[in-house]
C-alpha cells in the first residue's frame, strides 16, 4: 500500500483546498481545508496554483496579450479579507518568499478563495461561474500543462458542473457515456440488415426482420430462423424491423411470426398431433399469446396435464385457454413473502411490460391469477410438508416447527425427566402478543363462503372450537378481580374496539423464545383483545405440550398478572372447557410479564412476574414475539381486502417463510448468543465475587438467609425509603388520564388506533438513557475496556439507530406540524426531537405543548429515580471503602477484588450523576414551576459527598454545613433536623447507610444476574444440541417418507418424483445438521479452552 513517505506517481488532479463546491448542494463554510502536507509530499509551484485559480475566476479577471498565455489582471481586487482587501498579485509576491503559504489554514490565499466562492455562489445560484471561461481559454490552459488536469475534469468545469466527490463522479460519467449506446440499440447493427443465421436460405434483404430482446445476442433473423431458434423458448419477447425511411423496432410476437408449440412428449414430435388452439400465458416477461398443438395419442394425458408437464399451470382443468408458468408463480410467491407485494400491482406491472402504450390489446388475466396464485401457494405448502392428498392434512402439519424447542421422543435425551436441571433445560418458553394492524374489512367473504384451504393444518386454531368457547360465558368462579391495576385494554371488558368497517380487529399469536410461531396458536381478534379469545391460543399450546409430554411451560404475556388469575377457572369450568383439571395438573405453567412491559405494572406485580428474578428461565426477555409483527404488517393491505380464507392462507405462508428464515439461521445465532452469554456470565460472576469478597462471612450468611426467606420484594428498596415521586408512578397516572380521555378509542379511517403520546415520550426517555450510556462507554479511557466491549458498543449503536428510526416514524404522526425535512436532519444527528429541544415559542407554534407537559412530568419522576440510584451508589461506595480498609492485607486476590468493587461503585456514581445532569438540562428547558419540581435542584459535584464521611466527622452539627440536598429531598428527612442537631437525623441517615438496604440490593441483584446468565449458558448449549439432533432426524425422516405413498394409486412417474423431492428435502436438512454440528463442536471446544484456563 502506498504511504506518504513513498514517492507518488504524478496524477492529473487538482488541489482539493481550492476545489469549488457546487452552489446548490454544498455548504462552502462547512468545507474542510486540508492540513498542511507533510515534508515529503510534493508542493505545487506558483504556476500550477495560479492555473487552478484561473479556472475559478470570472472572465473579467483574465487578460491576454497577443498569443501569450492568459494572466491575472494585476489591479482586480478580490473579496475583502478582514479589515483589508487581498489581491492575487499580493499572493504571488508572498508565495515567492514562502511557497507553503497555499496550504496554510490562515493564509491569505485560502481566505480570499473562500470569500470569492461565497460571493460567486450568492450571485450565481443555479450555474457555476466557471461558465464564464470560454472553451478556447480552457484549451489554452490545458495546453500549458496537460498533466495538471484531466480532460473530463476540465470539460466539466467549462460546462459549468463542478466535479462532485469521487464516489459520485464516476457513476455520473459512466451514465453519460452509455447514453449514446442506448440510442444505438434502437436500430440494427448494419444499415442494410439481413438474417445472420448461417443456415438461412435467404440472401436478399427482407422487408421484415426480427430481434429477440431476451436472447443474449442482438442479431436480426428472418421469421423461419427465428422460430427454429426459439423452438423451446416460447416466452421470449421479440421485436420486428420493417424497412423504410421511418423504420423502428416495433413490438411483435413469436405467434405472429408463425410459431406453433407442440405439447406432450416433453416437447418432442407427436405421432398423433391434434388440433391447435390459442393460449394466453402469463410469464415473468409479460403476457403472451401462443399457439399450441395438443397431443391426441391414445395413451396420452389430458390437456391440463400436458400443460403441467411443460411447467404451465392451467387456469381450468376443462379446455384450458389461460395458463401461468411455474417460474411466474414461484417469482410472485417469493415476492409476496419477502416484499409483501400485492397480486394487483404484480399483474399490472406485467401488463405494462407487455405494452405500455395500448393497454386495450393486453389480455386481462388478473381474476384467474388471484385464484391460481392462491392454489399454488397452498400446493407448495403441502408439497414442503410431504403431503400428496388433501385428506392427509392434520393439525399443524404444514407449519415449520422450531428445531430448538424441546420435543420428547425426538430431540430430548433418554431420562431427561430425571435431570436435576429439567425445569430449565426442558421447559417450553412461549410468548403471546396481539397485533391490531392485520385487520380484515367487513363485507368481504367470510369463512363459510371462503374457507381456508389449509385449515387447522396451519397456525390458526380450530375455528369450531374457537367459536364454541368464545361464545360461552365465564363461570362465576372466573370473576376474581386481579390485584394489578395496570392500565391496558387487553382483557378489559369495559373497553371495546370501534371498528364497524372491520370484522377482524387484529390477530393474537404465540411464538417460542426462538421467535418461531407455534402451530394452531394464532387466533383472530373480533373486537379488541378479550381473555376468552386469548385462552384458545394459549390452550392450543398447552394441549400440544401435554400430548408430547412437556412438564413445564414458561409463558409470557403483557398482562399475565391479570390473565392468570381466572385462567384455570375459565378453561376447566363452565359450559365449554378447553382443558380439564387433570390436564392442568400434568403440567406446570409459570406466568411472567415481558421485561419491557414490566415497567407499567405495580411493584408487587413486578416482583412476582419478572424474568430477571425468576429461577430457571435464563435470560429470556419475553419481548421477541413483537419482532415478527413489523414484518407481517407490511402485508396488511394485501390481506385486509382479501376473502377470509384467502387471508389466512396468505398469512400462513408468510409465517412459514418467517419460521424458515429463523430455522436456517438457528445454529449460527445460538452459537453467537452462547459466546456472548459466556462473556456476560463471567462478568456477572466477577461482579458477585467482588461484592462478596469485601463482606464479612457473618454479613454474607445473613444476606443469604434473608434472601431465602423473602420473595420478589427483596429486589427493590424498602417502601419506607421510596416515598417520593417516581417515573413509573407518573407513567401510570398519565396512562390513566389518557385512557379516561379516550374511553372510546380514537381511530383513523382504517380503524388503526394512533400511537399513545405517553408511551411515545416514555420510550424516548429510554432511548435517551441508552444514548447517555453509549456516550459514557465511548468516553472511557483507552485500555480500560474489557474484551468484547467493542462488540457490545457496536450492538448498542445499532440498537439505538433502530430505535431512533421507529421513534421518528411515530413522531411524524404525533407532531405533523414540524417543518418538512427537519425530522430527517435530527434523525441523522441522533436527536430525539422532544419538546425540550425547542424554545417555548416554538413549542407553541408547532403544537407541542401537550407533549411538553407529558415530558415534564415523566422527567420529574425520572429525576427521582436517578437520585435514588445516586444515593445507592454513594452508600455502596462508602460501604465498600469501609470493608476494604477492614480487609486490608488479606491477600492479593482479595485486595484486587476490593479495588474492583470500589472502582465500580465510583464509576456508577459518575454515571448516574452524568445522567441526572443531562436530564436537568432538558427539564430546565421545559420551564417547570418550583412547585412542580418538588425540591429538585441542579446537581453539583459538591453534592456527591460520601455520606459516611459526613456522619463520621459530625458535619451535621455545624449549622453552616448542611446535608447535601440529594439527601434532604427525601420525604423521610425534614429540613429542620439538620440545623438543630437532632439525633433523629443520624438515625434516619443511618437507614440509608445500613447494609440491609442498598448493600442488600446490590448483592441480591448481582446474585440474580449471575444465576440468570449461568442458566442462559446451560440453556443455549442444550438448545444447540437439540437443533443438531432434530435436523439429523428430520433428514432421516424424509429419506423414509416415500414409503407412505408406495401403495397409493399414483403413476410411476409421480411416485418417482415424490421420492426425488424427499431426497432433496433430506439433503436440505443434512446441510442444516452439518451446520449445527459444526457450531456445537465449536462451543464444546470453547468450553474445553476455558476449562483449561481455569
Secondary structure, 3 states (H helix, E strand, C coil): CCCCCCCCCCCCCCCHHHCCCCCCCCCHHHCCCCCCCCCCCCCCCHHHHHHHHHCCCCHHHEECCCCCCCEECCCCEEEEECCEEEEHHHHHHHHHHCHHHHHCCCCHHHHHHHHHHHHHHHHCCCCCHHHHCCHHHHHHHHHHCCCCCCHHHHHHHHHCCCCCCHHHHHHHHHHHHHHHHHHHCCCCCCCCCCCCCCCCCCCCCCCEEEEECCCCCCCCECHHHHHHHCCCCCCCCEEEEECCCCCCEEEECHHHHCCCEECCHHHCCCCCEEEEEEEEEEECCEEEEEEEEEECCCCCCCHHHHHHHCCEEECCCCCCCEEEEHHHHHHHHHHHHHCCCCHHHHHHHHHHHHCCCCHHHCCCCHHHHHHHHHHHHHHHHHHHCCCCCHHHCCCCCCCCCCCCCCCCCCCCCCCHHHCCCHHHHCCEEEEEEEECCCCEECCCCCCCCCCCCCHHHCCECCHHHHHHHHHCCCCHHHCCCCCCCCCCCCCCCCCCCCCCCEEECEEEEEEECCCCEEEEEEEEECCCCCHHHHHHHHHHHHHHHHHHCCCEEEEEECCHHHHCCCHHHHHHCCCCCCCCHHHHHCCEEEEECCCCHHHHCCHHHHHHCCCCCCCCCCCCCCCHHHHHHHHHHHHHHHHHCCCHHHHHHHHHHHHHHHHHHHHHCHHHHHHHHHHHHHHHHHHHHHHHHHHHHCCCHHHHHHHHHHHHHCCHHHHCCCHHHCCCCCHHHHHHHHHHHHHHHCCCCCECCCCCECCCHHHHHHHHHHHHHHHHHHHHHHCCCCCCCCCCHHHHHHHHHHHHHHHHHHHHHHHHHHCCCCCCCHHHHHHHHCCCCCHHHCCHHHHHHCCCHHHHHHHHHHHHHHHHHHHHHHHHHHHHHHHHHHHHHHCCCCCHHHHHHHHHHHHHHHHHHHHHHHHHHHHHHHHHHCCCCHHHHCCCCCCCHHHCCCHHHHHHCCHHHCCCCCCCHHHHCCCCCCCCHHHHCCHHHHHHHHHHHCHHHHHHHHHHHHHHHHHHHHHHHHHHHHHHHHHHHHHHHHHHHHHHHHHHHCCCCCCHHHHHHHHHHHHHHHHHHHHHHHHHHHHHHHHHHHHHHHHHHC
